Amino acid sequence: MTITIAVFERPLDQGAGLARDMRVRWALEEVGQPYEVRLVPWEKFKEDAHLARNPFGQIPTYEEGDLVLFESGAIVLHIAQRFPGLLPTDADARARAIMWLFAALNTVEPPIVDRDVVEYFEDGRSWQNERFAMVDERIRGRLNQLSASMGDSEWLDGAFSAADIIMVHVLRRLEGTDILQEYPNLTAYVARATARPAYKRAFAAQLAVFTGRDL
């Protein structure tokens, strides 16, 4: 069955690979599964056709036969469970990989997303600088813990997994700040992951949507 994912017709990140469909593209590339893309114009997100796939009017969505999914973390986990290569076969290691996937989404990502809120939705407010300081302190607190946990490890827990896809994409949201550079092991971790051929293919495919070219 053909896999179809819904993405922005014109990526808001201008092809920087930060939109959440990047996570899904990367996972599909890692497991070697072809997919098709449905380009959704901004004005169509609140129309019934898209809301039937995602009631919150967001991207990405995932369709495979009668199965329709939304939420990038759930989609990546489904891909990892459906196709071999992104989750360990050992039951305990598999459970830990899933744990780290949820940690990326629920523990590390929220303060990083809050920083985007401060930057874009509180611009010009008298309290913006104070809010930046508060949010950055929370981010550093999480990165301190993540950095200590990883140490010199290549990946989050053993072999590369779906959890690394989500965690690296979360950390990439800090690009443009100096925060991540304070953690050499995390900087090296992101560089290692983004050097993977599957990541490069996914990035090129997302960039092609922005530039209007077929790769």
SVG drawing of the C-alpha trace seen along z (x, -y; Angstrom):
<svg xmlns="http://www.w3.org/2000/svg" viewBox="-16 -47 49 56">
<polyline fill="none" stroke="black" stroke-width="0.4" points="0.0,0.0 1.2,-3.5 2.2,-5.7 1.1,-9.4 2.1,-12.2 0.5,-15.6 2.9,-18.6 2.9,-22.4 2.6,-23.5 5.0,-26.3 7.2,-25.3 7.1,-28.1 10.7,-27.3 11.7,-28.0 13.2,-24.6 15.3,-24.5 14.1,-21.0 12.4,-22.1 8.8,-21.4 7.6,-18.2 7.1,-16.3 10.9,-16.1 10.7,-13.5 8.4,-11.3 10.4,-11.7 13.6,-10.8 12.0,-7.7 10.7,-6.5 14.1,-7.0 15.8,-5.1 13.6,-2.1 13.7,-2.3 10.0,-3.0 8.9,-5.1 6.1,-7.6 4.0,-10.2 3.4,-13.7 0.1,-15.7 0.9,-19.4 -1.7,-21.3 -2.0,-25.1 -2.3,-27.2 -5.9,-28.1 -6.9,-24.4 -5.8,-23.4 -9.2,-24.3 -11.3,-22.7 -13.2,-19.5 -11.0,-17.4 -7.9,-18.0 -9.7,-18.1 -10.9,-14.6 -7.3,-13.5 -6.2,-15.8 -8.9,-17.4 -6.4,-20.0 -5.6,-21.2 -1.9,-20.5 0.8,-18.6 2.0,-16.0 -0.6,-13.3 0.1,-9.7 -2.1,-7.5 -1.5,-3.9 -4.6,-2.1 -7.4,-2.7 -5.0,-3.8 -4.8,-7.6 -2.5,-9.0 -1.5,-12.4 1.1,-13.6 4.7,-13.2 5.8,-11.3 3.0,-8.7 3.7,-8.4 7.4,-7.8 6.7,-5.2 4.2,-3.5 6.9,-3.4 9.4,-2.0 7.0,0.7 5.8,1.5 9.2,1.7 12.5,3.1 15.5,0.9 14.4,-1.8 13.7,0.2 15.8,2.8 14.6,6.4 15.5,7.0 12.3,6.2 14.1,4.1 16.1,2.1 13.0,1.5 11.2,0.2 14.0,-2.1 14.1,-3.5 10.3,-4.2 11.0,-5.8 13.5,-8.2 11.2,-9.0 8.6,-10.2 11.3,-12.0 12.2,-14.0 8.6,-15.0 7.4,-15.5 10.5,-16.6 13.0,-18.2 10.8,-19.8 8.3,-21.9 10.8,-24.6 12.4,-24.8 9.0,-25.4 8.3,-28.0 11.3,-29.8 9.8,-30.1 6.6,-31.4 8.6,-34.1 10.5,-35.0 7.6,-35.2 4.5,-35.9 5.9,-38.1 8.1,-40.2 8.1,-43.8 6.5,-43.1 8.1,-44.8 8.7,-41.4 10.2,-39.6 13.8,-39.7 12.8,-38.5 10.8,-35.6 13.8,-34.7 16.0,-34.4 13.4,-32.3 12.9,-29.9 16.6,-29.7 17.2,-28.7 14.7,-25.9 16.2,-24.7 19.7,-24.6 18.4,-22.7 17.1,-20.0 20.2,-20.0 22.4,-19.7 20.5,-16.5 20.5,-15.2 24.2,-15.9 25.1,-14.2 23.0,-11.2 24.5,-10.8 28.1,-11.3 30.3,-10.0 27.6,-7.7 27.0,-7.8 23.2,-7.5 20.7,-7.8 20.6,-4.1 22.7,-1.7 22.0,-1.7 20.5,-4.5 16.7,-4.4 13.4,-6.3 14.2,-8.1 17.3,-9.7 15.2,-10.9 12.9,-12.8 15.5,-14.0 17.8,-15.4 15.0,-17.1 14.0,-18.7 17.5,-19.9 17.8,-21.3 15.1,-23.9 17.9,-25.6 19.8,-26.4 20.3,-30.2 21.0,-30.4 24.2,-29.7 22.6,-27.4 23.4,-24.0 27.0,-25.0 27.5,-25.0 27.2,-21.2 29.9,-19.7 28.6,-16.1 25.1,-17.2 26.5,-19.3 28.5,-16.2 25.4,-14.1 23.3,-16.3 26.1,-16.5 26.4,-12.7 22.7,-12.2 22.4,-14.8 25.3,-13.2 23.3,-10.0 22.4,-9.4 18.7,-8.9 18.6,-12.3 20.2,-14.0 17.6,-12.4 14.8,-13.6 16.2,-17.1 16.6,-17.3 13.1,-16.2 11.6,-18.7 13.8,-21.5 12.6,-20.6 9.0,-21.5 10.2,-25.0 12.2,-25.5 9.7,-24.0 12.1,-21.4 11.8,-17.7 14.9,-15.8"/>
</svg>
